[in-house]
Amino acid sequence: MFDPIDAYCERLSAAYWAEPVNAVTNLAFLLAAWVMWRRTEGLPLGRAMSAVLAAIGVGSWLFHTHANGLTAALDVAPILGFILVYVFAATRDFLGASTWWAAGAVLAFLPYAAVMVPVFSTVMPFLGASAGYAPIPLLILGYAAILWRRAPQTASGMALGAAILVVSLTFRTLDGPLCAAVPLGTHFLWHILNAVMLGWMIEVWRRHMLAKARSPG
């Protein structure tokens, strides 16, 4: 569990500052979390998503400074937490489902990921470890498709979020293959774009909730 992990191009040793750029760019998550915390005043679920977004930054910081099995788990757990909270919010607030159906959608995400990750790994083997995240933009686009007629602004916002995530995943995937040409690696761009994308997804939810509050009836 505590054996050093060398997973990214920038890391050349087991030292604390072996990945300075990958570590420091986690501040983007904290900045996005702070901005969205302020913007979601009066919206408890938005505040919860902002807090989880901050936890993503902390977990990733720990992994890129103390790269081992324990910090790898601390890196991944908040990301999964954000996905599950957002699935609940999107199902309940975007689709108008009951709390129970939203909770069911959260549970359904786990078998969805269990099926789709191997599919992406098989069909797109060049994704490598990024295949674990590949089902997410597909899921976001699925919600966007359902919402296209009933809430077009929300749908377009989600589609934009999926597009940013695809670009972000591209940089994550290219970190290893481009290492010889780009010694710094490209993983840090995954951090920056992911922070933008996750903050934007909270903003999409916030705008939807405000629009619902303003709508008559």
N, C-alpha and C positions, 0 to 999 in steps of 0.2 A: 504493500500500500504506500510505503514511503520511499520506494525506489525512484530515482530521478527519471523523468520522461522527457525525451527530446522529440517533440512533435512538429516543430515549426522551424522554418529556414533561419530565422534570426538567432535562435539559440545555438551557441557553440560550446557551452559548458553547463555545469549544474549551479553556477553562481546565481546569487539573488538577482543581480542586474544583467543577466545574460540576454534578456529580452527587453531592453529599455523602451523601445518604441511600442512593442506589443503591450507592455505594462502601462505606460503613460496614456496611451490612447483609450484606455478604459475610463478615463475622466469624461469622455464623450457620453457614456451612459449616465454618469452622475449629473452632468449638465442637463441632459435631456430629462432626467427624472426630476430635477429641481424645477425646470421650466414647466413641466406638466403637473407637478404637485401644485404649483401656484395657479395654474389654469383650471384645475379640477376642484377648486374650493366649492364646498357644498355638494360634491358628488363622491360619496364614500367609495364606490367601486373604482372610480377614476383615481382616487388617492391610493387605493390598494395596488392598482396596476403601476402607479408611479413608484411606490415603495419596492415592488418586485423588480422594476427596471433598475433601481439603484442597487438592489441585491445582485443583479446580473453583473454590474460593473465591479462590485466588491469581489464576487466569486471569480470573475475572469482575472482581476488583478492578482488574487492569491495564486491562481494557476500559473500565470505568466511570470511570477516571481519565485514561487515554490512549486515547481512542476513535478507533481507526484500523483499517485492514484487518489489520495484523499482530496487534494485540491482540484483534481479533474472532476470529481463528483460534485464539489462545491461550485464548480464552473457550470456544469450542465444542469444541476437541480433548479436554480432560479429561472433558467430559460424554459424548462419544462413547466415550471409554475406559472410563468407569464402566459404560455400557450394555453394552459388549461383555464386560467382565469378569463382570458380573452374569448375562448370558445364559449364559456358560460355567458359572458356579457353579450357576445354577438348573437347567440341563440335566443337569449331572453329579450334583449333590447332591440336588436335589429329585426329578428324574425317574429317577435311577439309571442314566443313560446312561454309556457308556464315555467316556474322555477324547477319543477321536477323534470320537465323535458330538457331544460338547459343542463341540469345535473346529469341526465342521461347522455347528452351530447358530449359532456366532459369525459364520461366513462367510455363512450364509443371511440374517442380519439385514440385510446391505447391500442385496441385491435386494428384500427385504421393504420396507425403508424407501424405496427408489427407486420402488417401485410405489405404496405407500400414501400417501406425502406428496402426490403430485399428486392422488390421489383425494380426500384431505381438503381440498386447496386448491380443488378443483372443487365438491365437495358442500357444503363449509362455507367459502365465500370470506371470511367475516367473520373467520376465524382469522388471516388475514394471515401474518406470519412465524412465528406459533405453530404453523402447520400442520406445520412441520418436526419438532415434538415430539409431535404428536397420535397417531401410531401407537404410542407407548410405552405409555400406559395400556391400549390395546387388547391389546398383546402381554402385559402383566402379567396382564390378566384371562384371557387364553388359558391361561397357565400355571396360574392359580388354578383354572380350570375343570377342567383335567386332574388337578389335585391334590385336588379337592374330596372325593373318597371315600378316597383313600389317605393323605392328610395334611391333614385339615380345618383344623387350627390354622394350618398354613403357608398354606393356600389363603385363609383369612379374613384373615390378615396381609397377603398380597399384594393382596387386594381392597381392603383399607383403604389400602394404599400407592397403588393406582391412583386411589382416590377423592380422596386428598389431592392427587395430581398433577393431576387434572381441575380442582380448585378453584384450584390454583396456576397452571395454564394460563389459567384464566379471568381472573385478575388480570393476567397477562402480556398477554393479548389486549386488555383494557380500558384499558391504559395510554394509548394514543393517542386512542381515542374519548372518553375521559373527561377529556382534558387540560384543556379549557376550564373544566370544573367542578371538577377536582381538579388544580391546577397542580403539585403534588408528583408526581403520577402514581401508578400502582399497581404499578410494576415491582418495587419493593422488597419487596412481599408475595410475589412470585414467588421471590425469594431466600430469604426466611424459611421459607416453606412447602416449598420445594424442599429446603432443608437438613434440615428435619424429615422429609420424605418419604424422602430418600436415607439418612439415618441410620436411619430405621425399616426400610428394606429390608435394610440390613446386619443389623439386629437380628433380623428375620424369619429370615434365613439362619443367624445364630448360634444362635437357639433351635432351629431344625431340626437343626443339626449336633449340638447337645447332646442333643437327644431321640434322635437316631440312636445316639449313643455310649452312652446309658443303656439302649437297647432290647436285649433278649436276642437272641443269635444274630447 
